[in-house]
Amino acid sequence: MQSIGFILVLALALAMGTLSIPLNDKCSLIGRWQNDLGSEMNITAVNNVGKIFGTYLTKVTSSDKPISESPLRGSQQMGDQEHPTFGFTVTWSFSDSTTVFVGQCFVDDKGKETLQTMWLLRKKADSSQDNWKATLVGTNLFTRV
């Protein structure tokens, strides 16, 4: 009788959307990722509405200050769990710059996950005349570590 009660509670929870069972563990953004330049990010949590939390440790900088781990915050589309799109911001803790990333997770035919991203890095401009050179654009490919 207890097992029937458990099954009913489980079915009710699933029907109400309060409990979710992942259909595919691939392309979960949670975990450690490394990009093609050796920078590492650790996504520690993605909550039930898609908010992303983590840290980023870059291997490249134009700052003369020592590199330190920086906070990462963002969001993920929750509709397509197989290949989610996402965006996140890194506010660099060692410089006056901010970088935003947008991308999508993919799984190849061998099961390897990649995050294909495009980024904008905004450096602090000393004046409005320097605004034209303060934004850099690039791409990164992340793989799970």
Backbone as a chain_set.jsonl record, in Angstrom:
{"seq": "MQSIGFILVLALALAMGTLSIPLNDKCSLIGRWQNDLGSEMNITAVNNVGKIFGTYLTKVTSSDKPISESPLRGSQQMGDQEHPTFGFTVTWSFSDSTTVFVGQCFVDDKGKETLQTMWLLRKKADSSQDNWKATLVGTNLFTRV", "coords": {"N": [[0.817, -1.195, 0.0], [2.014, 1.228, 0.725], [3.787, 1.647, -1.383], [2.078, 2.183, -3.516], [1.02, 4.616, -2.689], [3.352, 6.189, -2.765], [3.912, 6.134, -5.521], [1.657, 7.468, -6.486], [2.042, 10.027, -5.335], [4.466, 10.726, -6.56], [3.654, 10.741, -9.278], [1.792, 12.835, -9.208], [3.47, 14.978, -8.466], [5.147, 15.102, -10.72], [3.248, 15.723, -12.687], [2.445, 18.248, -11.876], [4.708, 19.678, -12.296], [6.595, 20.188, -10.348], [8.656, 18.569, -9.871], [11.359, 17.478, -11.694], [12.665, 15.227, -14.051], [15.653, 14.714, -15.603], [15.845, 14.254, -19.1], [18.087, 13.841, -20.548], [21.39, 13.672, -19.694], [23.434, 14.906, -20.984], [24.713, 18.001, -22.126], [24.081, 19.448, -19.891], [24.738, 22.398, -18.327], [26.062, 22.634, -15.947], [29.103, 22.239, -14.265], [32.678, 21.817, -14.913], [34.416, 23.622, -17.391], [36.603, 24.115, -20.18], [38.161, 26.45, -22.342], [39.328, 27.033, -25.76], [41.572, 28.606, -25.383], [42.551, 27.94, -22.955], [41.335, 29.02, -20.723], [39.221, 28.684, -17.836], [35.975, 27.78, -16.734], [33.653, 27.377, -14.128], [30.624, 26.2, -13.731], [28.442, 26.312, -11.267], [25.772, 26.084, -10.586], [22.515, 25.802, -12.033], [19.485, 27.102, -11.803], [15.932, 26.278, -11.342], [14.579, 28.048, -12.998], [16.378, 28.684, -14.877], [18.538, 30.349, -14.231], [22.0, 31.005, -14.13], [24.933, 30.282, -12.27], [28.303, 30.796, -11.288], [31.919, 30.624, -11.673], [34.762, 32.171, -13.294], [37.919, 31.733, -14.684], [40.253, 33.333, -16.324], [42.793, 32.888, -18.83], [43.925, 34.746, -20.371], [44.706, 38.17, -20.669], [44.757, 41.767, -20.857], [45.34, 43.328, -18.849], [47.501, 44.709, -16.346], [47.377, 43.789, -13.837], [47.38, 41.055, -11.451], [45.826, 38.025, -12.5], [42.667, 36.929, -11.378], [40.09, 34.771, -10.054], [36.799, 35.26, -11.287], [33.368, 36.349, -10.864], [30.566, 34.721, -12.418], [27.528, 35.113, -14.025], [24.292, 34.355, -15.307], [21.86, 33.223, -17.754], [19.85, 30.481, -18.927], [18.038, 29.083, -21.607], [15.209, 27.209, -20.922], [13.538, 25.585, -22.379], [14.444, 23.81, -24.5], [16.018, 21.12, -23.73], [17.946, 19.481, -24.847], [19.819, 20.874, -26.484], [20.629, 23.48, -25.189], [20.349, 27.058, -25.394], [22.189, 29.862, -24.163], [23.305, 32.579, -22.062], [25.808, 34.546, -20.498], [27.396, 36.719, -18.106], [30.593, 37.967, -17.29], [32.032, 39.722, -14.815], [34.935, 41.148, -14.516], [37.143, 40.649, -11.87], [39.626, 41.751, -11.547], [40.044, 43.845, -13.237], [38.79, 46.707, -15.128], [36.887, 45.764, -16.858], [34.204, 44.073, -18.625], [32.74, 41.067, -19.735], [30.485, 39.59, -22.003], [28.951, 36.552, -22.84], [27.391, 34.554, -25.328], [25.762, 31.577, -26.351], [25.536, 28.101, -27.384], [24.925, 24.735, -26.417], [26.238, 21.714, -27.675], [26.215, 18.256, -28.714], [28.382, 15.903, -30.034], [28.564, 13.141, -32.44], [29.963, 11.26, -31.044], [29.378, 11.657, -28.462], [30.61, 13.791, -27.213], [30.547, 16.823, -25.494], [30.189, 20.246, -26.352], [30.502, 23.762, -25.89], [29.6, 26.276, -27.861], [30.506, 29.493, -28.35], [30.037, 33.079, -28.598], [31.542, 36.191, -27.879], [31.52, 39.455, -26.317], [33.769, 41.784, -25.235], [34.05, 44.424, -23.083], [36.092, 47.069, -22.579], [37.182, 49.594, -20.295], [36.769, 52.844, -21.437], [38.755, 55.727, -21.766], [37.764, 58.138, -22.606], [35.0, 59.564, -24.507], [35.891, 59.757, -27.079], [37.541, 57.584, -27.297], [35.826, 55.509, -27.367], [35.277, 53.935, -29.639], [37.225, 51.95, -29.778], [36.913, 50.323, -27.603], [35.461, 47.975, -27.388], [35.716, 44.553, -27.849], [35.407, 41.649, -29.937], [34.77, 38.174, -30.179], [35.17, 34.557, -30.497], [34.72, 31.491, -28.7], [35.394, 28.065, -28.03], [34.243, 25.745, -25.847], [35.059, 22.873, -23.907], [34.083, 20.085, -21.914], [35.683, 19.57, -18.803]], "CA": [[0.0, 0.0, 0.0], [2.887, 2.398, 0.761], [4.368, 1.871, -2.711], [1.05, 2.82, -4.338], [0.994, 6.014, -2.248], [4.552, 6.842, -3.293], [3.729, 6.288, -6.966], [0.668, 8.532, -6.688], [2.683, 11.308, -5.011], [5.432, 10.978, -7.626], [2.903, 11.101, -10.486], [1.231, 14.161, -8.98], [4.574, 15.943, -8.515], [5.553, 15.243, -12.119], [2.17, 16.388, -13.42], [2.398, 19.652, -11.476], [5.939, 20.34, -12.693], [7.439, 20.526, -9.208], [9.777, 17.644, -9.876], [11.701, 17.175, -13.078], [13.657, 14.188, -14.253], [16.3, 15.055, -16.866], [15.754, 13.257, -20.151], [19.405, 13.668, -21.117], [22.398, 14.309, -18.862], [24.328, 15.671, -21.842], [24.417, 19.421, -22.285], [23.844, 20.162, -18.644], [25.823, 23.379, -18.252], [26.74, 22.523, -14.654], [30.379, 21.531, -14.303], [33.892, 22.554, -15.291], [34.615, 23.737, -18.832], [37.834, 24.807, -20.582], [38.046, 26.892, -23.731], [40.447, 26.825, -26.659], [42.716, 29.393, -24.917], [42.947, 27.431, -21.642], [40.549, 29.616, -19.641], [38.316, 27.71, -17.231], [34.801, 28.245, -16.001], [32.994, 26.368, -13.308], [29.213, 26.536, -13.53], [28.1, 25.581, -10.046], [24.329, 25.862, -10.459], [21.502, 26.346, -12.934], [18.267, 26.841, -11.032], [14.769, 25.777, -12.091], [14.128, 29.029, -13.989], [17.458, 28.87, -15.836], [19.606, 31.263, -13.801], [23.313, 30.357, -14.082], [25.873, 30.817, -11.285], [29.599, 30.131, -11.353], [33.136, 31.434, -11.666], [35.546, 32.118, -14.528], [39.34, 32.027, -14.501], [40.8, 33.532, -17.66], [44.234, 32.722, -19.046], [44.351, 35.86, -21.212], [44.307, 39.492, -20.19], [45.621, 42.889, -21.213], [45.541, 44.047, -17.59], [48.796, 44.468, -15.698], [47.093, 43.239, -12.507], [47.334, 39.587, -11.441], [44.534, 37.418, -12.832], [41.985, 36.243, -10.28], [38.797, 34.201, -10.403], [35.759, 36.282, -11.369], [32.016, 35.789, -10.83], [29.852, 34.487, -13.674], [26.079, 35.047, -13.817], [23.604, 34.372, -16.586], [20.615, 32.466, -17.85], [19.754, 29.435, -19.942], [16.69, 28.748, -22.051], [14.842, 25.93, -20.317], [12.626, 24.836, -23.235], [15.103, 22.744, -25.257], [17.039, 20.564, -22.836], [18.989, 18.771, -25.582], [20.836, 21.805, -26.974], [20.186, 24.772, -24.665], [21.045, 28.318, -25.622], [22.482, 30.492, -22.881], [24.119, 33.786, -22.045], [26.287, 34.89, -19.16], [28.279, 37.872, -17.968], [31.706, 37.883, -16.349], [32.519, 41.025, -14.377], [36.302, 40.8, -14.124], [37.475, 41.141, -10.531], [40.973, 42.313, -11.551], [40.144, 44.922, -14.227], [37.577, 47.507, -15.322], [36.235, 45.212, -18.046], [33.107, 43.116, -18.5], [32.55, 40.262, -20.942], [29.24, 38.83, -22.12], [29.029, 35.396, -23.728], [26.162, 33.873, -25.726], [26.142, 30.355, -27.041], [24.666, 26.935, -27.374], [25.578, 23.459, -26.136], [26.041, 20.671, -28.685], [26.815, 16.946, -28.462], [28.706, 15.287, -31.32], [28.13, 11.75, -32.587], [30.707, 10.427, -30.09], [28.925, 12.016, -27.124], [31.415, 14.885, -26.652], [29.813, 18.081, -25.355], [30.909, 21.499, -26.566], [29.766, 25.019, -25.801], [30.073, 27.177, -28.904], [30.132, 30.814, -27.844], [30.535, 34.342, -29.119], [31.639, 37.1, -26.744], [31.871, 40.872, -26.422], [34.493, 42.275, -24.066], [34.034, 45.883, -23.028], [37.12, 47.683, -21.741], [36.874, 50.969, -19.898], [37.31, 53.88, -22.321], [39.146, 56.924, -21.012], [36.92, 59.251, -23.052], [34.076, 59.154, -25.563], [36.667, 59.638, -28.315], [38.141, 56.248, -27.299], [34.755, 54.517, -27.331], [35.324, 53.073, -30.82], [38.174, 50.839, -29.622], [36.751, 49.738, -26.266], [34.732, 46.706, -27.429], [36.328, 43.482, -28.635], [34.473, 40.576, -30.278], [35.463, 36.933, -30.507], [34.475, 33.293, -30.275], [35.419, 30.453, -27.937], [34.834, 26.727, -27.987], [34.489, 25.141, -24.535], [34.824, 21.44, -23.746], [33.967, 19.695, -20.505], [36.936, 19.103, -18.188]], "C": [[0.864, 1.264, 0.0], [3.472, 2.693, -0.611], [3.354, 2.522, -3.65], [0.946, 4.298, -3.98], [2.174, 6.792, -2.793], [4.406, 7.112, -4.789], [2.727, 7.398, -7.263], [1.263, 9.905, -6.411], [3.678, 11.688, -6.101], [4.728, 11.421, -8.903], [2.315, 12.5, -10.365], [2.311, 15.231, -9.074], [5.042, 16.165, -9.945], [4.513, 16.004, -12.923], [2.117, 17.872, -13.102], [3.675, 20.393, -11.845], [6.844, 20.711, -11.54], [8.641, 19.618, -9.106], [10.097, 17.361, -11.323], [12.782, 16.118, -13.111], [14.314, 14.476, -15.59], [16.188, 13.91, -17.867], [17.135, 12.916, -20.688], [20.404, 14.393, -20.226], [23.375, 15.131, -19.689], [23.798, 17.092, -21.973], [23.829, 20.051, -21.029], [25.016, 21.126, -18.519], [26.622, 23.263, -16.964], [28.015, 21.705, -14.811], [31.519, 22.44, -14.708], [34.092, 22.469, -16.799], [35.922, 24.479, -19.094], [37.693, 25.223, -22.04], [39.35, 26.677, -24.492], [41.688, 27.641, -26.285], [43.201, 28.951, -23.539], [42.219, 28.059, -20.469], [39.548, 28.59, -19.131], [37.131, 28.394, -16.575], [34.197, 27.061, -15.271], [31.569, 26.845, -13.074], [28.725, 25.662, -12.384], [26.615, 25.289, -9.925], [23.586, 26.475, -11.634], [20.18, 26.046, -12.24], [17.086, 26.495, -11.938], [14.167, 26.785, -13.062], [15.253, 29.405, -14.95], [18.556, 29.837, -15.443], [20.897, 30.474, -13.59], [24.194, 31.072, -13.064], [27.194, 30.072, -11.418], [30.75, 31.111, -11.27], [33.893, 31.208, -12.97], [36.975, 32.505, -14.187], [39.968, 32.106, -15.882], [42.3, 33.252, -17.684], [44.792, 33.856, -19.89], [43.84, 37.171, -20.649], [45.248, 40.543, -20.765], [45.895, 43.742, -19.979], [46.927, 43.737, -17.035], [48.619, 43.927, -14.275], [47.084, 41.717, -12.57], [45.914, 39.075, -11.72], [43.96, 36.75, -11.59], [40.628, 35.74, -10.773], [37.72, 35.28, -10.33], [34.377, 35.637, -11.392], [31.381, 35.733, -12.218], [28.372, 34.356, -13.327], [25.395, 35.087, -15.17], [22.299, 33.628, -16.559], [20.67, 31.512, -19.035], [18.299, 29.279, -20.329], [16.357, 27.359, -21.533], [13.965, 25.074, -21.227], [13.262, 23.652, -23.938], [16.251, 22.201, -24.428], [18.165, 19.863, -23.586], [20.126, 19.689, -25.998], [20.501, 23.218, -26.495], [21.028, 25.945, -25.165], [21.184, 29.008, -24.277], [23.229, 31.794, -23.109], [24.587, 34.026, -20.627], [27.262, 36.055, -19.229], [29.368, 37.554, -16.967], [32.151, 39.311, -16.067], [33.897, 40.776, -13.78], [36.672, 41.456, -12.807], [38.831, 41.838, -10.49], [41.144, 43.43, -12.586], [38.821, 45.68, -14.293], [36.77, 47.027, -16.526], [35.105, 44.258, -17.674], [33.001, 42.361, -19.819], [31.199, 39.567, -20.879], [29.444, 37.735, -23.163], [27.614, 34.964, -24.082], [26.569, 32.616, -26.475], [25.099, 29.278, -26.954], [25.514, 25.7, -27.117], [25.227, 22.46, -27.235], [26.716, 19.388, -28.235], [27.106, 16.316, -29.817], [28.307, 13.813, -31.338], [28.887, 10.778, -31.69], [30.333, 10.752, -28.642], [29.708, 13.141, -26.471], [30.603, 16.178, -26.662], [30.725, 19.26, -25.662], [29.946, 22.658, -26.354], [30.371, 25.935, -26.852], [29.565, 28.567, -28.561], [30.691, 31.943, -28.706], [30.537, 35.311, -27.946], [31.912, 38.527, -27.192], [32.578, 41.249, -25.133], [34.511, 43.792, -24.137], [35.091, 46.346, -22.044], [36.667, 49.093, -21.388], [37.551, 51.929, -20.88], [37.633, 55.109, -21.482], [38.324, 58.146, -21.4], [35.981, 58.744, -24.142], [34.785, 59.047, -26.916], [37.332, 58.26, -28.434], [37.095, 55.135, -27.325], [34.868, 53.494, -28.461], [36.232, 51.858, -30.64], [38.006, 50.08, -28.304], [36.009, 48.403, -26.256], [35.426, 45.734, -28.375], [35.296, 42.378, -28.839], [35.277, 39.326, -30.605], [34.582, 35.719, -30.287], [35.35, 32.386, -29.425], [34.649, 29.152, -28.045], [35.236, 26.109, -26.654], [34.224, 23.645, -24.609], [34.803, 21.125, -22.26], [35.298, 19.143, -20.008], [36.625, 17.928, -17.281]], "O": [[0.512, 2.257, -0.637], [3.641, 3.857, -0.974], [3.735, 3.332, -4.495], [0.799, 5.141, -4.864], [2.019, 7.931, -3.235], [4.739, 8.198, -5.263], [2.926, 8.183, -8.191], [1.022, 10.848, -7.165], [3.729, 12.844, -6.52], [5.161, 12.377, -9.545], [2.342, 13.267, -11.327], [2.098, 16.275, -9.691], [5.305, 17.301, -10.34], [4.863, 16.843, -13.754], [1.778, 18.677, -13.97], [3.728, 21.617, -11.723], [7.783, 21.483, -11.73], [9.553, 19.881, -8.322], [9.203, 17.037, -12.105], [13.7, 16.122, -12.291], [13.634, 14.489, -16.616], [16.408, 12.747, -17.527], [17.34, 11.828, -21.226], [20.285, 15.601, -20.021], [24.08, 15.978, -19.139], [22.591, 17.335, -21.933], [23.153, 21.077, -21.104], [26.17, 20.707, -18.598], [27.751, 23.748, -16.897], [28.013, 20.627, -15.406], [31.363, 23.654, -14.832], [33.961, 21.404, -17.404], [36.305, 25.364, -18.329], [37.183, 24.469, -22.869], [40.34, 26.201, -23.937], [42.764, 27.385, -26.827], [44.154, 29.52, -23.007], [42.458, 27.674, -19.324], [39.082, 27.735, -19.883], [37.265, 29.444, -15.947], [34.229, 25.921, -15.734], [31.336, 27.782, -12.31], [28.61, 24.443, -12.512], [26.227, 24.346, -9.236], [23.97, 27.52, -12.159], [19.793, 24.885, -12.101], [17.231, 26.429, -13.159], [13.321, 26.415, -13.877], [15.108, 30.334, -15.745], [19.434, 30.122, -16.258], [20.896, 29.418, -12.957], [24.207, 32.301, -12.993], [27.209, 28.86, -11.635], [30.59, 32.26, -10.859], [33.702, 30.203, -13.656], [37.21, 33.489, -13.485], [40.192, 31.085, -16.533], [42.98, 33.371, -16.665], [46.001, 33.928, -20.106], [42.694, 37.274, -20.21], [46.39, 40.247, -21.116], [46.594, 44.752, -20.054], [47.458, 42.643, -17.229], [49.602, 43.64, -13.592], [46.81, 41.144, -13.625], [44.933, 39.633, -11.229], [44.679, 36.087, -10.842], [40.094, 36.221, -11.773], [37.727, 36.112, -9.422], [34.22, 34.516, -11.877], [31.63, 36.585, -13.071], [28.003, 33.583, -12.443], [25.858, 35.773, -16.082], [21.7, 33.42, -15.504], [21.418, 31.705, -19.994], [17.417, 29.337, -19.471], [17.149, 26.431, -21.694], [13.671, 23.931, -20.878], [12.666, 22.576, -23.969], [17.342, 22.771, -24.428], [19.241, 19.666, -23.022], [21.292, 19.312, -25.876], [20.128, 24.069, -27.304], [22.242, 25.837, -25.336], [20.396, 28.77, -23.362], [23.719, 32.07, -24.204], [23.867, 33.75, -19.668], [27.864, 36.333, -20.266], [29.112, 36.949, -15.926], [32.592, 40.023, -16.97], [34.015, 40.255, -12.671], [36.534, 42.669, -12.644], [39.157, 42.464, -9.481], [42.257, 43.912, -12.794], [37.859, 45.338, -13.604], [36.048, 47.811, -17.142], [35.056, 43.715, -16.57], [33.153, 42.946, -20.891], [30.812, 39.026, -19.843], [30.029, 37.962, -24.222], [26.726, 35.001, -23.23], [27.596, 32.591, -27.153], [23.965, 29.489, -26.524], [26.668, 25.622, -27.539], [24.078, 22.368, -27.668], [27.677, 19.422, -27.466], [26.213, 16.197, -30.656], [27.771, 13.301, -30.355], [28.512, 9.611, -31.579], [30.904, 10.189, -27.707], [29.499, 13.428, -25.292], [30.05, 16.576, -27.687], [31.894, 19.267, -25.277], [28.746, 22.55, -26.603], [31.532, 26.327, -26.741], [28.359, 28.801, -28.489], [31.672, 31.78, -29.433], [29.638, 35.267, -27.106], [32.447, 38.779, -28.272], [32.033, 41.05, -24.048], [34.938, 44.372, -25.136], [35.017, 46.067, -20.848], [35.869, 49.701, -22.1], [38.755, 51.836, -21.122], [36.867, 55.482, -20.592], [38.198, 59.086, -20.614], [36.145, 57.632, -24.643], [34.326, 58.324, -27.799], [37.651, 57.818, -29.537], [37.441, 53.954, -27.308], [34.583, 52.314, -28.257], [36.022, 50.835, -31.292], [38.868, 49.282, -27.934], [35.935, 47.758, -25.211], [35.687, 46.046, -29.537], [34.41, 42.193, -28.005], [36.335, 39.404, -31.231], [33.408, 35.835, -29.937], [36.575, 32.504, -29.434], [33.422, 29.137, -28.139], [36.423, 25.966, -26.363], [33.293, 23.199, -25.279], [35.429, 21.815, -21.455], [35.956, 18.358, -20.691], [37.53, 17.373, -16.658]]}, "num_chains": 1, "name": "protein.A"}
